[in-house]
Amino acid sequence: MTRNEMINRYNALAVATAYIIGFVLNGSLYYTMSAHIADDFLKLDRMSSKRGGWAKIRVKLTSADRKALVACGKAILLGSASMLDTDDKYNRGERFERVITETLTGERWVKDSVPFNVAGDITLNGEQVQIKFDGAELTNEKTLMRIA
């Protein structure tokens, strides 16, 4: 499956109508929200051979992307990047999801594994919102073939 086929299939299956993408720039934690993820932010990559070597799509911002989002005012400062540095069992993406959930909804975050074709990560103003941190896997070929 090509990159564009994977992105198109993901978009056809995704329940989310908005996306929040988080990133770190110069020691500060930012997020941006939009109705879709910019095509330039989606990179084709491969899962490890231990995980099957399937093609995957990652959300990956370049340094220039991050700087441009901040410069044009599309990125919102959350605080210090150290907000993601804890000694718990969660990765940075999960920690970012917790920060966003608790900051924007006021609700306590609980880790779940609800697939992107069933629900978003949070609901804001009646919209299903998918939360991704820079470098996160959006989807992979195996998942798209399984749920299509």
BAVOKE-685698 format. One record per residue: residue number from 1; residue in three letters; x negated, y negated, z of N, C-alpha, C, CB in turn. Coordinates in Angstrom, 1 decimal, padded with zeros to 4 digits, always signed. Each point is the difference from the previous one (the first is absolute). Glycine has a CB too. Layout:
REM BAVOKE-685698
   seq   type     n_px     n_py     n_pz    ca_px    ca_py    ca_pz     c_px     c_py     c_pz    cb_px    cb_py    cb_pz
   NUM    ala        X        Y        Z        X        Y        Z        X        Y        Z        X        Y        Z
...
***
This chain:
REM BAVOKE-685698
   seq   type     n_px     n_py     n_pz    ca_px    ca_py    ca_pz     c_px     c_py     c_pz    cb_px    cb_py    cb_pz
     1    met   -000.9   +001.2   +000.0   +000.9   -001.2   +000.0   -000.9   -001.2   +000.0   +001.9   +001.2   +001.2
     2    thr   -001.6   -002.2   -002.1   -000.8   -001.2   +000.0   +000.3   -001.0   +001.1   -000.1   +000.3   -002.5
     3    arg   -000.7   -001.3   +002.7   +000.2   -001.0   +001.0   +001.4   -000.6   -000.1   -002.5   -000.4   +000.1
     4    asn   +002.8   -000.1   -001.4   +001.2   -000.7   -000.2   +001.2   +001.0   +000.2   -001.1   -001.5   -001.6
     5    glu   +001.0   +002.7   +001.2   +001.1   +001.0   +000.2   +000.2   +000.2   +001.5   -000.5   +001.1   -002.1
     6    met   -000.6   -001.1   +002.9   +000.2   +000.2   +001.4   +000.7   -001.2   +000.7   -002.1   +001.4   +000.0
     7    ile   +001.6   -002.6   -000.4   +000.6   -001.2   +000.5   +001.5   -000.1   -000.4   -002.2   -001.2   -000.1
     8    asn   +002.5   +001.5   -001.1   +001.4   -000.1   -000.5   +000.9   +001.0   +000.8   -000.8   -000.8   -002.3
     9    arg   +000.3   +002.0   +002.5   +000.7   +001.0   +000.7   +000.2   -000.4   +001.4   -000.9   +001.8   -001.5
    10    tyr   -000.1   -002.3   +002.1   +000.1   -000.5   +001.4   +001.1   -001.1   +000.1   -002.5   +000.6   +000.4
    11    asn   +002.4   -001.6   -001.3   +001.0   -001.1   +000.1   +001.4   +000.5   -000.2   -001.8   -001.5   -000.9
    12    ala   +002.0   +002.6   +000.0   +001.3   +000.5   -000.2   +000.5   +000.7   +001.2   -000.5   +000.3   -002.4
    13    leu   -000.3   +000.3   +003.2   +000.4   +000.8   +001.2   +000.0   -000.8   +001.3   -000.9   +002.0   -001.2
    14    ala   +000.1   -003.0   +001.3   -000.1   -000.8   +001.2   +001.3   -000.7   +000.4   -002.4   -000.3   -000.5
    15    val   +002.7   +000.4   +001.8   +001.2   -000.6   +000.6   -000.3   -001.5   +000.3   +000.7   +002.2   +000.9
    16    ala   -002.0   -002.5   -000.6   -000.3   -001.4   +000.5   +000.3   -001.0   -001.1   -001.8   +001.0   +001.5
    17    thr   +002.2   -002.1   -001.1   +000.3   -001.2   -000.9   -001.0   -001.1   +000.3   +002.4   +000.6   -000.1
    18    ala   -003.3   -000.4   +001.1   -001.0   -000.9   +000.3   -001.2   +000.7   +000.6   +001.7   -001.8   +000.4
    19    tyr   -002.9   +001.1   -000.5   -001.2   +000.6   +000.5   -000.8   -001.0   +000.8   -000.1   +001.5   -002.0
    20    ile   -000.5   -001.0   +003.1   -000.9   -000.8   +000.8   -001.4   +000.7   -000.2   +001.8   -000.8   +001.7
    21    ile   -002.8   +000.0   -002.1   -001.3   +000.5   -000.1   -000.9   -000.8   +000.9   +000.4   +000.7   -002.4
    22    gly   -001.2   +000.1   +003.2   -000.9   -000.6   +001.0   -001.4   +000.1   -000.4   +001.6   +000.5   +001.7
    23    phe   -002.4   -001.5   -001.3   -001.4   +000.0   -000.3   -000.8   -000.8   +001.0   +000.5   +000.4   -002.4
    24    val   -001.8   -000.2   +002.4   -000.9   -000.8   +000.9   -000.9   -000.9   -000.9   +000.0   +001.9   +001.8
    25    leu   -000.1   -003.1   -001.4   -000.9   -000.9   -000.7   -000.7   -000.9   +001.1   +001.5   +000.0   -002.1
    26    asn   -002.8   +000.1   +002.0   -000.9   -000.8   +001.0   +000.5   +000.2   +001.4   -000.4   -001.7   -001.8
    27    gly   +000.6   +002.9   +002.2   +000.3   +000.3   +001.4   +001.5   -000.3   +000.4   -002.4   -000.4   +000.5
    28    ser   +003.2   +000.0   -001.4   +001.4   -000.3   +000.3   +000.9   +001.0   -000.7   -000.5   -002.5   +000.3
    29    leu   +001.6   +002.8   +000.3   +001.0   +000.9   -000.5   +001.2   -000.8   -000.7   -000.6   +001.7   +001.8
    30    tyr   +000.8   -001.4   -003.0   +001.1   -000.6   -000.8   +001.0   +001.0   -000.6   -001.6   -001.8   -000.5
    31    tyr   +002.7   +001.3   +000.1   +001.0   +000.8   -000.7   +000.6   -000.9   -001.1   +000.4   +001.6   +002.0
    32    thr   +000.1   -000.9   -003.0   +000.7   -000.7   -001.1   +001.2   +000.9   -000.3   -002.0   -001.1   -001.0
    33    met   +003.1   +000.4   +000.7   +001.3   +000.8   -000.3   +000.5   -000.4   -001.4   +000.5   +000.1   +002.5
    34    ser   -000.1   +000.9   -003.2   +000.6   -000.3   -001.4   +000.9   +001.2   -000.4   -002.1   -001.3   -000.6
    35    ala   +002.8   +001.0   -000.5   +001.0   +001.0   -000.4   -000.6   +001.2   -000.7   +001.6   -001.9   -000.3
    36    his   -002.9   +001.8   -000.1   -000.7   +001.1   -000.5   -001.5   -000.2   +000.2   +001.8   +000.3   -001.8
    37    ile   -002.5   +000.8   +001.6   -001.5   -000.1   +000.2   -000.6   -000.3   -001.3   +000.0   +001.6   +001.9
    38    ala   -000.8   -002.7   -002.0   -000.6   -000.4   -001.2   -000.8   +001.1   -000.7   -000.1   -002.3   +000.9
    39    asp   +000.3   +002.5   -002.1   -000.7   +001.1   -000.8   -001.5   +000.0   +000.2   +001.9   -000.1   -001.7
    40    asp   -002.5   -001.1   +001.9   -001.4   -000.1   +000.2   -000.4   +000.5   +001.3   +000.0   -002.0   -001.4
    41    phe   +000.9   +002.2   +002.4   -000.3   +000.5   +001.3   +000.0   +001.5   +000.0   +000.9   -002.1   +001.0
    42    leu   -000.4   +002.8   -002.0   +000.2   +001.4   +000.0   -001.2   +000.7   -000.8   +002.5   -000.3   +000.2
    43    lys   -003.2   +001.1   +000.4   -001.1   +000.7   -000.6   +000.2   +001.5   +000.0   -001.5   -001.8   +000.8
    44    leu   +001.0   +002.4   -001.9   +000.1   +001.5   -000.2   -001.2   +000.6   +000.7   +001.3   -000.2   -002.2
    45    asp   -001.1   +001.2   +003.0   -001.1   +000.6   +000.7   +000.3   +001.5   +000.1   -000.5   -002.1   +001.4
    46    arg   -000.3   +002.9   -000.7   +000.2   +001.4   +000.1   +000.0   +000.4   +001.5   -001.1   +000.4   -002.3
    47    met   +001.9   +000.5   +002.7   +000.0   +000.6   +001.3   -001.3   +000.9   +000.1   +002.6   -000.1   +000.2
    48    ser   -003.0   +000.4   +001.0   -001.2   +000.9   +000.1   +000.3   +001.4   -000.5   -000.7   -001.4   +002.0
    49    ser   -000.3   +002.1   -002.4   +000.2   +001.3   -000.5   +000.7   +000.9   +001.1   -002.0   -000.2   -001.6
    50    lys   +001.7   -000.1   +002.8   +000.6   +000.8   +001.1   +001.5   -000.2   +000.1   -002.1   -000.2   +001.3
    51    arg   +002.6   -001.0   -001.8   +001.4   -000.3   +000.0   +000.6   +000.3   -001.4   -000.3   -001.7   +001.8
    52    gly   -000.4   +002.3   -002.7   +000.5   +000.4   -001.3   -000.5   -000.8   -001.2   +002.0   +000.7   +001.2
    53    gly   -002.7   -001.8   -000.9   -000.5   -000.8   -001.1   +001.0   -000.7   -000.9   -001.9   +001.6   +000.1
    54    trp   +003.1   -001.7   +000.4   +001.1   -000.7   -000.8   -000.4   -001.4   -000.2   +001.7   +001.6   +001.0
    55    ala   -001.1   -002.2   -002.1   -000.1   -001.4   -000.2   +000.8   -000.7   +001.0   -000.4   +000.3   -002.5
    56    lys   +000.0   -001.5   +002.9   +000.8   -000.8   +001.0   -000.1   -001.5   -000.4   -000.4   +001.7   +001.8
    57    ile   +001.3   -002.4   -001.4   +000.1   -001.5   -000.2   -000.3   -000.6   +001.4   +001.6   +000.1   -002.0
    58    arg   -002.6   -001.0   +002.1   -000.3   -000.7   +001.2   +000.3   -001.5   -000.2   -001.8   +001.7   +000.6
    59    val   +002.2   -002.3   +000.5   +000.1   -001.5   +000.1   -001.4   -000.5   +000.4   +002.5   +000.1   +000.6
    60    lys   -003.1   -000.8   -001.5   -001.4   -000.4   +000.2   -000.2   -001.4   -000.5   -000.8   +002.4   -000.2
    61    leu   +000.5   -003.3   +001.1   -000.2   -001.4   -000.3   -001.5   -000.3   -000.1   +002.2   -000.7   +001.1
    62    thr   -002.6   +000.0   -002.1   -001.4   -000.5   +000.0   -000.2   -001.1   +000.9   -000.2   +000.8   -002.4
    63    ser   -001.0   -001.2   +002.6   -000.3   -001.2   +000.9   +000.6   -001.2   -000.7   -002.1   +001.1   +000.8
    64    ala   +002.0   -001.2   -002.1   +000.6   -001.1   -000.7   +001.5   -000.1   +000.1   -001.9   +000.1   -001.6
    65    asp   +002.6   +001.1   +001.6   +001.4   +000.1   +000.2   +000.4   -000.6   +001.4   +000.1   +002.0   -001.5
    66    arg   -000.8   -001.5   +002.5   +000.2   -000.5   +001.4   -000.1   -001.5   +000.1   -000.8   +002.2   +000.9
    67    lys   -000.3   -002.7   -001.4   -000.3   -001.4   +000.1   +001.1   -000.8   -000.8   -002.5   +000.4   +000.2
    68    ala   +002.9   +000.1   -001.3   +001.0   -000.7   -000.8   +001.4   -000.1   +000.7   -001.2   +000.7   -002.1
    69    leu   +001.5   +000.5   +002.7   +001.3   +000.0   +000.8   +000.0   -001.0   +001.1   +000.2   +002.4   -000.6
    70    val   -001.3   -002.5   +001.3   -000.1   -001.0   +001.1   +000.0   -001.4   -000.5   -001.3   +001.7   +001.4
    71    ala   +000.5   -001.9   -002.4   -000.2   -001.4   -000.6   +001.4   -000.6   -000.5   -002.4   +000.6   -000.6
    72    cys   +003.2   +000.3   +000.0   +001.2   -000.5   -000.6   +001.2   +000.0   +001.0   -000.8   +000.8   -002.3
    73    gly   +000.5   -000.3   +003.5   +001.1   -000.1   +001.0   +000.9   +001.2   +000.0   -000.1   -002.4   -000.1
    74    lys   -000.2   +003.5   -000.7   +000.9   +001.1   +000.0   -000.3   +001.0   +001.1   +000.1   -000.2   -002.4
    75    ala   -001.2   +000.0   +003.1   -000.4   +000.9   +001.1   +000.3   -000.7   +001.3   -001.8   +001.1   -001.3
    76    ile   +002.3   -000.4   +002.3   +000.4   -000.5   +001.3   -001.0   +000.6   +001.0   +002.4   -000.3   -000.6
    77    leu   -003.0   -000.6   +001.4   -000.9   +000.4   +001.1   +000.7   +000.6   +001.1   -001.6   -001.8   -000.7
    78    leu   +001.2   +003.0   +001.1   +000.5   +000.7   +001.2   -000.8   -000.2   +001.2   +001.0   +001.7   -001.5
    79    gly   -002.3   -001.8   +001.3   -000.9   -000.2   +001.1   -001.4   +000.6   -000.3   +001.9   +000.0   +001.6
    80    ser   -002.6   +000.4   -000.6   -001.3   +000.5   -000.2   +000.1   +001.5   -000.5   -000.9   -001.5   +001.8
    81    ala   -000.1   +001.9   -002.6   +000.0   +001.3   -000.5   -000.2   +001.0   +001.2   -000.9   -000.8   -002.2
    82    ser   +000.4   +000.4   +003.3   -000.2   +000.8   +001.1   +001.4   +000.6   +000.5   -002.1   -001.3   +000.7
    83    met   +003.2   +000.7   -001.1   +001.3   +000.6   +000.3   +000.1   +001.4   -000.4   +001.0   -002.3   -000.2
    84    leu   -001.8   +002.7   -000.8   +000.1   +001.4   -000.5   -001.0   +000.9   +000.6   +000.7   -000.9   -002.1
    85    asp   -001.6   +000.3   +003.0   -001.0   +000.8   +000.6   +000.4   +000.5   +001.4   -001.7   -001.3   -001.3
    86    thr   +002.3   +002.5   +001.3   +000.3   +000.6   +001.3   -000.5   +001.4   +000.1   +002.1   -001.4   +000.1
    87    asp   -002.1   +002.0   +001.0   -000.5   +001.3   +000.2   +001.0   +001.1   -000.1   -001.7   -001.0   +001.4
    88    asp   +002.9   +000.7   -002.0   +001.0   +001.0   -000.1   -000.2   +000.9   -001.1   +001.6   -001.6   +001.0
    89    lys   -000.7   +002.5   -001.3   -000.2   +001.1   -001.0   +000.4   -000.5   -001.4   +000.4   +001.7   +001.8
    90    tyr   +000.1   -002.9   -001.9   +000.5   -000.5   -001.3   -001.1   -000.6   -000.9   +002.2   -000.3   +001.1
    91    asn   -002.0   +000.4   -002.4   -000.9   -000.7   -000.9   +000.4   -001.4   -000.2   -000.4   +002.2   -001.2
    92    arg   -000.4   -003.0   +000.4   +000.2   -001.4   -000.1   +001.4   -000.3   -000.7   -002.5   -000.4   -000.1
    93    gly   +002.8   +001.2   -000.9   +001.3   -000.2   -000.6   +001.2   +000.2   +000.9   -001.0   +000.8   -002.1
    94    glu   +000.9   +000.2   +003.0   +001.1   +000.2   +001.0   +000.0   -001.1   +001.0   -000.2   +002.5   -000.3
    95    arg   -001.0   -003.0   +000.7   -000.1   -001.1   +001.0   +000.6   -001.3   -000.7   -002.1   +001.1   +001.1
    96    phe   +001.8   -001.3   -002.3   +000.6   -001.1   -000.7   +001.5   +000.1   -000.1   -002.1   -000.3   -001.4
    97    glu   +002.6   +001.4   +001.1   +001.4   +000.2   +000.0   +000.7   -000.3   +001.3   -000.3   +001.8   -001.7
    98    arg   -000.4   -001.4   +002.8   +000.5   -000.3   +001.4   +000.0   -001.5   +000.2   -000.9   +002.2   +000.8
    99    val   -000.2   -002.9   -001.1   -000.1   -001.4   +000.2   +001.2   -000.7   -000.8   -002.5   +000.1   +000.3
   100    ile   +002.7   +000.2   -001.6   +001.0   -000.6   -000.8   +001.4   +000.3   +000.6   -001.5   +000.2   -002.0
   101    thr   +001.7   +001.1   +002.3   +001.4   +000.4   +000.6   +000.3   -000.8   +001.2   -000.3   +002.3   -001.0
   102    glu   -000.7   -002.3   +001.9   +000.3   -000.7   +001.3   +000.0   -001.5   -000.1   -001.1   +001.9   +001.1
   103    thr   +000.4   -002.5   -002.1   -000.1   -001.4   -000.2   +001.3   -000.5   -000.7   -002.5   +000.1   +000.0
   104    leu   +002.8   +000.5   -001.1   +001.1   -000.5   -000.8   +001.4   +000.5   +000.4   -001.6   +000.0   -001.8
   105    thr   +001.7   +001.1   +002.5   +001.3   +000.5   +000.4   +000.3   -000.1   +001.5   -000.1   +001.5   -002.0
   106    gly   -001.0   -001.5   +002.7   +000.1   -000.1   +001.5   +000.3   +001.4   +000.5   +000.8   -002.3   -000.1
   107    glu   -000.8   +003.3   -000.7   +000.3   +001.4   +000.4   -001.3   +000.7   +000.3   +002.1   +000.1   -001.4
   108    arg   -002.0   +000.9   +002.3   -001.1   +000.8   +000.3   -000.3   +001.0   -001.2   +000.5   -000.2   +002.5
   109    trp   -001.7   +000.3   -002.9   -000.4   +000.8   -001.2   -000.1   +001.5   +000.5   -001.2   -001.9   -001.1
   110    val   +001.7   +002.8   +000.3   -000.1   +001.4   +000.2   -000.5   +000.6   -001.3   +001.8   +000.0   +001.8
   111    lys   -002.9   +000.8   -001.7   -000.5   +000.6   -001.2   +001.1   +001.0   -000.6   -002.4   -000.3   +000.8
   112    asp   +002.5   +000.2   -002.1   +000.9   +001.0   -000.6   -000.6   +000.5   -001.3   +002.0   -001.2   +001.0
   113    ser   -001.3   +002.1   -001.7   -000.5   +000.5   -001.3   +001.1   +000.0   -001.0   -001.8   +001.4   +001.2
   114    val   +002.6   -002.4   -001.1   +001.1   -000.1   -001.0   -000.5   -000.4   -001.4   +001.6   -000.7   +001.9
   115    pro   -001.3   +001.6   -002.9   -000.6   -000.3   -001.3   +000.6   -001.3   -000.6   -000.3   +002.5   -000.3
   116    phe   -000.5   -003.0   -000.7   +000.3   -001.3   -000.6   +001.3   +000.1   -000.8   -002.4   -000.5   -000.1
   117    asn   +002.8   +001.6   -000.3   +001.3   +000.2   -000.8   +001.2   +000.1   +000.9   -001.3   +001.1   -001.8
   118    val   +001.1   -001.1   +003.1   +001.1   +000.1   +001.0   +000.3   -001.3   +000.7   -000.6   +002.4   +000.3
   119    ala   -000.5   -003.1   +000.1   +000.2   -001.3   +000.7   -001.4   -000.7   +000.0   +001.8   +000.9   +001.4
   120    gly   -001.7   -002.2   -001.2   -001.2   -000.8   +000.2   -000.5   +000.2   +001.4   +000.8   -001.7   -001.7
   121    asp   -001.9   +001.0   +002.0   -000.6   +000.1   +001.4   +000.8   -000.8   +001.0   -002.2   +000.3   -001.1
   122    ile   +002.8   -001.5   +000.6   +000.8   -000.8   +000.9   +001.1   -000.6   -000.8   -002.0   -000.6   +001.5
   123    thr   +003.0   +000.1   -000.8   +001.1   -000.8   -000.7   -000.1   -001.4   +000.5   +001.5   +002.1   -000.2
   124    leu   -001.6   -003.0   -000.8   +000.0   -001.5   +000.3   +001.1   -000.6   -000.8   -002.5   +000.0   +000.5
   125    asn   +003.3   -000.8   +000.1   +001.1   -000.7   -000.7   +000.8   +001.0   -000.9   -001.3   -002.2   +000.2
   126    gly   +001.5   +003.4   +000.2   +000.8   +000.9   -000.8   -000.8   +000.7   -001.1   +001.9   -001.3   +000.5
   127    glu   -003.2   +000.9   -000.6   -000.9   +000.6   -001.1   -000.8   +001.1   +000.6   +000.0   -002.1   -001.3
   128    gln   -000.2   +003.2   +000.5   -001.0   +001.0   +000.4   -001.4   -000.4   -000.4   +001.8   +001.8   -000.3
   129    val   -002.7   -001.9   +001.2   -001.3   -000.5   -000.2   -001.1   +001.1   +000.2   +000.8   -002.3   +000.7
   130    gln   -001.6   +002.5   -001.7   -001.1   +000.9   +000.1   -001.3   -000.8   +000.5   +001.0   +001.6   -001.8
   131    ile   -001.7   -001.0   +002.8   -001.2   -000.7   +000.5   -001.2   +000.8   -000.4   +001.3   -000.9   +002.0
   132    lys   -002.3   +000.2   -002.6   -001.2   +000.6   -000.4   -001.2   -000.9   +000.4   +001.1   +001.2   -001.9
   133    phe   -002.2   -000.5   +002.4   -001.2   -000.8   +000.3   -001.0   +000.2   -001.1   +000.4   +000.3   +002.5
   134    asp   -001.2   -001.2   -002.8   -001.0   +000.0   -001.1   -000.8   +001.4   +000.1   -000.2   -002.5   +000.1
   135    gly   +000.2   +003.2   -001.3   -000.6   +001.3   -000.1   +000.9   +001.1   +000.2   -002.0   -001.1   +000.8
   136    ala   +003.2   +000.9   -000.4   +001.0   +001.1   +000.3   +000.4   +000.7   -001.3   +000.8   -001.2   +002.0
   137    glu   -000.5   +002.4   -001.9   +000.6   +000.8   -001.1   +001.5   -000.4   -000.1   -001.7   +001.9   +000.3
   138    leu   +002.1   -002.3   -001.5   +001.4   -000.3   -000.3   +000.7   +001.3   -000.2   -000.6   -002.2   -001.0
   139    thr   +000.1   +003.1   +000.1   +000.5   +001.3   -000.3   -001.0   +000.8   -000.7   +002.3   -000.9   -000.1
   140    asn   -002.0   +002.2   -000.1   -000.9   +000.8   -000.8   +000.8   +000.9   -000.9   -001.6   +000.0   +001.9
   141    glu   +000.9   +000.6   -002.9   +000.7   +000.7   -001.0   +000.8   +001.2   +000.5   -001.9   -000.7   -001.5
   142    lys   +001.3   +001.4   +002.5   +000.7   +001.2   +000.6   +001.3   -000.4   +000.6   -002.2   +001.0   +000.4
   143    thr   +002.3   -002.1   +000.3   +001.2   -000.5   +000.6   +001.0   -000.4   -001.0   -001.3   -000.8   +002.0
   144    leu   +000.9   +000.1   -003.1   +000.9   -000.4   -001.0   +000.6   +001.2   -000.8   -001.3   -002.1   -000.2
   145    met   +000.5   +003.1   +000.0   +000.5   +001.2   -000.7   +001.0   +000.7   +000.9   -002.2   +000.2   -001.3
   146    arg   +001.9   -000.1   +002.6   +000.9   +000.7   +001.0   +001.4   -000.7   +000.1   -002.1   +000.8   +001.2
   147    ile   +002.1   -002.1   -001.1   +001.3   -000.7   +000.3   +000.7   -000.4   -001.3   -000.9   -000.7   +002.2
   148    ala   +000.3   +000.7   -003.3   +000.7   -000.4   -001.2   +001.1   +000.8   -000.5   -002.1   -001.0   -000.7
***
